[in-house]
Amino acid sequence: MDAASTTKIKRKFETTYVIAKEKLAFAKMKPICELEERHGANLASEYQNDNVCATFIEFIACEQHDILLQALEESLFSVYTQMPALMLAMKRLKFPCPRL
């Protein structure tokens, strides 16, 4: 993937993150992307609908889940010794991570 395509996808992931964080409807993806394009961001017309927004949010959630698990495992305050049941439950959680 070239640098321009990477930048476009990155901007769409950032837009999706804000949509999820602000608890907006996934259908807001297209109008927000259109607004960004009017402000000069070149996003291309692909990946600007509610289905793609939901998929991007799944990718973001999967990545955040992995980061959280890693942080808990590496923490100086050993969660394993303090709350082993929590860690076991989190590891058993079958988080649906979409794959390309």
C-alpha positions as CSV (number, residue, x, y, z in Angstrom):
1,M,0.0,0.0,0.0
2,D,1.4,3.4,-0.9
3,A,1.8,6.3,1.5
4,A,-1.3,8.2,0.1
5,S,-3.5,5.1,0.5
6,T,-2.2,4.5,4.0
7,T,-2.9,8.1,5.0
8,K,-6.5,7.9,3.6
9,I,-7.2,4.7,5.6
10,K,-5.6,6.1,8.7
11,R,-7.9,9.2,8.5
12,K,-10.9,7.0,8.1
13,F,-9.9,4.9,11.1
14,E,-9.4,8.1,13.1
15,T,-12.9,9.3,12.1
16,T,-14.3,5.9,13.0
17,Y,-12.7,6.1,16.4
18,V,-14.3,9.4,17.1
19,I,-17.7,8.1,16.0
20,A,-17.4,5.2,18.4
21,K,-16.0,7.3,21.3
22,E,-18.7,9.9,21.0
23,K,-21.3,7.1,20.6
24,L,-22.6,8.5,17.3
25,A,-24.6,6.4,14.8
26,F,-22.4,4.5,12.3
27,A,-24.4,6.1,9.5
28,K,-22.6,9.4,10.4
29,M,-19.4,8.0,8.7
30,K,-20.3,9.1,5.2
31,P,-21.4,12.7,6.1
32,I,-18.3,13.2,8.4
33,C,-16.0,12.0,5.6
34,E,-17.7,14.2,3.1
35,L,-17.2,17.2,5.5
36,E,-13.5,16.3,5.9
37,E,-13.2,16.2,2.1
38,R,-14.8,19.7,1.9
39,H,-12.1,20.9,4.4
40,G,-9.4,19.6,2.1
41,A,-8.7,16.0,3.3
42,N,-8.4,13.6,0.4
43,L,-10.2,10.4,1.7
44,A,-11.3,8.8,-1.6
45,S,-14.9,7.6,-1.9
46,E,-14.3,4.0,-0.7
47,Y,-15.0,2.9,2.9
48,Q,-17.5,5.6,3.8
49,N,-20.6,3.7,4.9
50,D,-22.0,2.4,8.1
51,N,-21.0,-1.3,7.4
52,V,-17.3,-0.3,7.0
53,C,-17.6,1.9,10.1
54,A,-18.7,-1.1,12.1
55,T,-15.9,-3.2,10.7
56,F,-13.3,-0.5,11.5
57,I,-14.6,-0.3,15.0
58,E,-14.2,-4.1,15.4
59,F,-10.5,-3.7,14.3
60,I,-10.0,-0.9,16.8
61,A,-11.7,-2.8,19.6
62,C,-9.6,-5.9,18.9
63,E,-6.4,-3.9,18.9
64,Q,-7.4,-2.1,22.2
65,H,-8.3,-5.4,23.7
66,D,-4.8,-6.8,22.9
67,I,-3.1,-3.7,24.2
68,L,-5.1,-3.9,27.5
69,L,-4.2,-7.6,27.9
70,Q,-0.5,-6.9,27.2
71,A,-0.5,-4.0,29.7
72,L,-2.1,-6.1,32.4
73,E,0.4,-8.9,31.8
74,E,3.4,-6.5,32.0
75,S,2.2,-4.4,34.9
76,L,4.4,-4.0,37.9
77,F,1.4,-4.7,40.1
78,S,0.9,-8.3,39.2
79,V,-2.7,-8.8,38.3
80,Y,-2.1,-12.5,38.2
81,T,-1.4,-12.6,41.9
82,Q,-4.1,-10.2,42.9
83,M,-6.9,-11.1,40.6
84,P,-6.2,-14.4,38.7
85,A,-9.9,-15.0,38.0
86,L,-10.1,-11.7,36.1
87,M,-7.1,-12.4,34.0
88,L,-8.3,-15.9,33.2
89,A,-11.8,-14.6,32.3
90,M,-10.2,-11.9,30.0
91,K,-8.0,-14.5,28.2
92,R,-11.0,-16.8,27.7
93,L,-13.0,-14.0,26.2
94,K,-13.5,-14.9,22.6
95,F,-13.2,-11.4,21.2
96,P,-14.3,-11.4,17.5
97,C,-11.3,-10.0,15.7
98,P,-11.9,-9.4,12.0
99,R,-9.0,-10.5,9.8
100,L,-8.2,-9.3,6.3
